């Protein structure tokens, strides 16, 4: 599966929503932009490398990472061979790679409770800081954002 992400107001994004897509609102900040995860089969900004997110859950955590070449090798080793390091309480993330800039990755994970979301957020932060940042002195882009089904 390929995806494209769009940010905007609820009214703006609802017009672009299809039955396969997911419209999310910010979990902790009501004034922030909504997020439309547009699912595409043949094209999209990001292509799936591993996993599938469970759209029956109502809470989503989006993790964006931009790595250097050294960090990419370490990250992809984890994605392909040590994926269990990214799994917290049976919550597997879906890992996407940007089609145009192969240094950018998205991890999307879904949860039923905020406690599970926060546990996984702590886990991924530790994996990124210790496993990727610890192996290289170069800084990289990293942020997380929580959403809920609108």
Steps between C-alpha positions, in 0.01 A plus 500: 500500500615852422376806685497876473446724802312829489460754778215749516170590655230242551275661235779525241611138537152342519444586133807290408413201718415162344380188680856358508651812659529601865428851631656579837489793738782597738475312827647757737447830311152582370625802306747300288447378146319177428692227317370307201673169434421445134548133414614437144584171334736612223634841597545719802756703687598199713529129424448231759810307605352291779185447704142622478319731737179386664239754394248361752695676778412862569840642604792548259861595559696635205881497525705686237873428463755649260832313514848519351645210298670339799183517709289362212699177498449457877131589477431267207683218681251546784204519259592186306678283757427630851144625458400368843700787655228735368213295646346592836214287639422348157473845338699476177563822311464534127827626353490721189781653293471820300497422128703805399730540800612159626640656818148572631289243680159493668391257767127486561358303788146471637373446853183455701625692806716803572707291743601262218571796271724661761681170568580458130600865469751449782628179338550653155667808648746275686563285190565809288716683753703199616498289185539766231621819660734307728672344198567830324597848610300657215161640601187392317138606466255333735156585632184329617139613480193331650161496328158345551233393256277797422 
